[in-house]
């Protein structure tokens, strides 16, 4: 099982999209977000995880 860990994303949508792409490419099964996302709309980008 591959686990992805991310933190301190704040409102940086380009970096979040890049991380989601890496997680999908690497077939990560579980992603843990260790905090510091600022606006709820940024969290919606994680809906694109496969």
Backbone as numpy.savetxt, mean C-alpha at the origin, in Angstrom:
# Nx Ny Nz CAx CAy CAz Cx Cy Cz
4.22 -17.75 2.10 3.38 -16.58 2.10 4.27 -15.34 2.10
3.97 -14.42 1.19 4.70 -13.15 1.15 3.88 -12.09 1.87
4.56 -11.30 2.70 3.93 -10.22 3.45 4.60 -8.91 3.06
3.78 -7.92 2.73 4.29 -6.59 2.42 4.06 -5.67 3.60
5.04 -4.84 3.90 4.93 -3.88 5.00 5.17 -2.49 4.44
4.32 -1.56 4.84 4.43 -0.18 4.38 4.07 0.74 5.53
4.65 1.93 5.54 4.30 2.91 6.58 4.59 4.32 6.07
4.13 5.28 6.82 4.40 6.70 6.55 4.06 7.10 5.12
2.92 6.66 4.62 2.54 6.99 3.25 1.97 8.41 3.14
1.42 8.92 4.23 0.84 10.27 4.26 -0.10 10.44 3.06
0.07 11.45 2.25 -0.80 11.66 1.08 -0.05 11.45 -0.23
0.98 10.65 -0.22 1.84 10.48 -1.38 1.29 9.40 -2.32
0.29 9.78 -3.13 -0.35 8.82 -4.02 0.60 8.16 -5.02
1.53 8.87 -5.62 2.45 8.19 -6.56 3.24 7.06 -5.88
3.69 7.28 -4.68 4.46 6.25 -3.97 3.56 5.09 -3.55
2.32 5.40 -3.15 1.37 4.34 -2.79 1.08 3.47 -4.01
0.82 4.11 -5.15 0.55 3.36 -6.38 1.74 2.48 -6.75
2.94 3.01 -6.58 4.15 2.22 -6.88 4.24 1.01 -5.96
3.98 1.22 -4.67 4.04 0.11 -3.70 2.98 -0.94 -4.01
1.77 -0.50 -4.33 0.71 -1.45 -4.68 1.11 -2.25 -5.91
1.71 -1.61 -6.89 2.19 -2.32 -8.07 3.24 -3.36 -7.74
4.16 -3.01 -6.85 5.20 -3.97 -6.43 4.56 -5.13 -5.68
3.65 -4.83 -4.77 2.98 -5.89 -4.01 2.24 -6.84 -4.95
1.56 -6.31 -5.95 0.84 -7.15 -6.91 1.81 -7.97 -7.75
2.87 -7.34 -8.24 3.85 -8.04 -9.07 4.51 -9.18 -8.31
4.78 -8.95 -7.04 5.45 -9.95 -6.20 4.48 -10.95 -5.57
3.19 -10.80 -5.88 2.15 -11.70 -5.38 2.12 -11.74 -3.84
2.17 -10.55 -3.25 2.08 -10.42 -1.80 0.67 -10.80 -1.37
0.56 -11.63 -0.35 -0.74 -12.11 0.11 -1.32 -11.29 1.26
-0.47 -10.59 1.99 -0.92 -9.81 3.14 -0.11 -8.53 3.19
-0.79 -7.40 3.35 -0.10 -6.11 3.48 -0.42 -5.52 4.84
0.62 -5.14 5.56 0.47 -4.47 6.85 0.86 -3.01 6.67
-0.05 -2.13 7.04 0.25 -0.70 7.00 0.52 -0.26 8.43
1.73 0.19 8.69 2.16 0.50 10.06 1.84 1.94 10.47
0.97 2.58 9.75 0.51 3.88 10.21 0.99 5.07 9.40
0.44 6.19 9.78 0.71 7.49 9.18 0.21 7.62 7.75
-1.06 7.29 7.55 -1.71 7.76 6.32 -2.61 8.90 6.77
-2.59 10.00 6.05 -3.22 11.23 6.51 -4.68 11.31 6.13
-4.96 11.26 4.85 -6.33 11.43 4.37 -6.93 10.09 4.00
-8.19 9.87 4.35 -8.82 8.58 4.03 -8.78 8.23 2.54
-8.81 9.25 1.66 -8.82 8.94 0.22 -7.55 8.22 -0.22
-6.44 8.44 0.48 -5.21 7.75 0.09 -5.30 6.26 0.39
-6.01 5.91 1.44 -6.15 4.50 1.80 -6.95 3.74 0.75
-7.82 4.44 0.02 -8.62 3.78 -1.02 -7.77 3.20 -2.13
-6.58 3.73 -2.32 -5.68 3.22 -3.36 -5.31 1.76 -3.11
-5.37 1.33 -1.87 -5.03 -0.05 -1.53 -6.11 -1.03 -1.99
-7.26 -0.53 -2.45 -8.28 -1.41 -3.00 -7.80 -2.07 -4.29
-6.73 -1.53 -4.87 -6.19 -2.08 -6.11 -5.25 -3.27 -5.88
-5.11 -3.68 -4.63 -4.30 -4.87 -4.35 -5.01 -6.10 -4.88
-4.27 -7.01 -5.48 -4.87 -8.26 -5.99 -4.95 -9.30 -4.91
